[in-house]
Amino acid sequence: MPGPQLPPPLLYADTARSPDALYFGRVEVPDPFLAFGLRGRRYAVVSALEFGRVRRTSAFDVVLPLERFLKLARERWPRRTPGPAEVLSLVAREYRQNRFRVPLDFPAGLLDKARALGLRLEVADGPLFPDREIKTPAEAAAIREGNRCSALGFAAVERILRASRIRGNRLYHRGRVVTSEHLKFAIEVACLEAGAISSHTIVAGGDQACDPHERGSGPIRPHELVIVDIFPRVSHTGFHGDMTRTFLRGRASDAQRALVEAVRAAQLAALRATRANANGRDVHNRCVEVFRQRGFETKVTARGSVGFFHGTGHGLGLAVHEPPRMSGLVDYTLKAGSVVTVEPGLYYPGVGACRIEDVVQVTTGAPRMLSRYHYHWEF
Amino acid sequence: MPGPQLPPPLLYADTARSPDALYFGRVEVPDPFLAFGLRGRRYAVVSALEFGRVRRTSAFDVVLPLERFLKLARERWPRRTPGPAEVLSLVAREYRQNRFRVPLDFPAGLLDKARALGLRLEVADGPLFPDREIKTPAEAAAIREGNRCSALGFAAVERILRASRIRGNRLYHRGRVVTSEHLKFAIEVACLEAGAISSHTIVAGGDQACDPHERGSGPIRPHELVIVDIFPRVSHTGFHGDMTRTFLRGRASDAQRALVEAVRAAQLAALRATRANANGRDVHNRCVEVFRQRGFETKVTARGSVGFFHGTGHGLGLAVHEPPRMSGLVDYTLKAGSVVTVEPGLYYPGVGACRIEDVVQVTTGAPRMLSRYHYHWEF
């Protein structure tokens, strides 16, 4: 028995901000544009600026010229400056389709205006394209390519750290003090050479790394843990890699060593639990349990949280963060074909911080690794 | 007499997608978070992952821990997975503020859910922060810094093109065929070295450039016009540059020369008209008029549009495209302090394409140039 029929999807977004728009049309469009599905075909309404390119290179079956609808809108509403709501209203009339399903991040302004023009827009109660979560072999390969770029970044960092000299409280490489900025530049160039853009790269040492989203700045010190988190976007596919390693140049203390070993043990425990039909919360709790057993406490202090206070993993694809989630805060049943990060971490100002992150594709058995870089960390 | 009081602003966005969120909080937050104003103070609700960093480095006066509201939400609605709507509802109750103004791109899902929980959300009929359009001297300097990065990119391209040898239908540099990819890499490295990320860089030659948003690929040919459009984001400020130059290595034809001269003449005409209280449409029409006088026709062909078929300029700041617009399609009165691009172009498959783009700050007199690179194009 077929399920209730969903209204067709409708988007208004640029592909830099909306992975759904890129997934739907498979072409990059830098300004917001209307796109919709109808009876199995994909439609886009784009300006002359995009028309030829979108018609030639996209997955859209029908590409409509925006200018034609703007002209019609000016005739119909001579006292308004026509915008996407007016265009949508005319397109909907031409295709005799008044009801659409829009994504959670559909723009509120267009939602209100289109409804005022009589359109019935329903906000999807979850992903607009649930299939986006399940990665095809080609999509998994594209994510693997992103992770190869992350790995090139680690190799660049490791090369500099290994070649650096320890003098006092500083590292020197080719006569220059080694800094977060210096290492991020080496990572970003390595990614560019491989055809990917690494934005917001994290290279944070010591107490800086205890803020998980602190990107890091200034000198990297010897004998301190340095978190390196690289999530590049491969330009020709739009897919991301996302990997983290933690390095230390010099000699680790017992406390640092216990921290790193606990994080890697938690990661392995989580990887063993990551499979189809598992609850993401249970995967997360494997990490919580490893940390508990080893005496690593999570708590809120006056300066912020310490311990393990983020989720264990998130979906990865055209967005860096997408469904599913593996976290203590939500229930999420993993599906075969999903791609997730597995990235426990521990953060203790004074000792330092460690996070180790890999990417796997969920199967009914052991997960398929889509990332590869070694786990040596002290040198 | 004071005007009608607007409800306070409310945002739910990450700062990579929402320049408004970055403008409001002056801190980068990679995942969507709630932010609002109340009686002149700025509030953010963030997770433990962001808490310390946001409290230390942002413009927010009050930083609230997301986890506390999630806990309250689970108590109040035990059968729901709490999300931003439930958190917002509890925050609104705590601060006794039920009415907010949200931006046009506020997420539709949250809009509908929050309204269902009794909140009164009004979508702003224009920019949420109209002051964002008017750039302070520090913001203008940040845009100038972005344009310096664009100029470093042009210098890198020019250096390679000048040093390249023409052999048949190819250019060779250090024994390698010069390609769009090769030149984009040189640009992106030059920007990285200067602290900026250049995404979606355009280096398109010949007929490829006749699609204004085609990024370009494959060999660059001698004697063809090559459009180079660089709009980097400076990492430490979030502000963009945006400049375009058109180069040709070899010898230009008379038709190519007439094209480039017309575009530069149109740009100068538009710059003369760009001032406070001018209508952006009139600035645009200066370009249209220059092209008409010189016999360059704009029309739609079976393969797409030819001639001049995009706007003359757009606002530039934390977003690459923001208000105001200077285009034939909209009325927009320019304000002193706005920063706009001025970028006419001509596109004729067979001859090639040219676009020249600079950035100015609008004043009551001649506009203040915020970009600088020479206009030699044939070498």
Interface residues (C-beta under 8 A of the other chain):
Chain A: A16 R17 E28 V29 P30 D31 S47 A48 L49 E50 F51 G52 R53 R55 P65 L70 T81 V102 P103 L104 D105 F106 P107 A108 G109 L110 L111 D112 L121 V123 A124 F185 E188 V189 L192 E193 I197 S199 H200 C210 D211 P212 H213 E214 V300 R303 G304 S305 F309 H310 V320 H321 L329 V330 D331
Chain B: A16 R17 E28 V29 P30 D31 S47 A48 L49 E50 F51 G52 R53 R55 P65 L70 T81 V102 P103 L104 D105 F106 P107 A108 G109 L110 L111 D112 L121 V123 A124 F185 E188 V189 L192 E193 I197 S199 H200 C210 D211 P212 H213 E214 V300 R303 G304 S305 F309 H310 V320 H321 L329 V330 D331
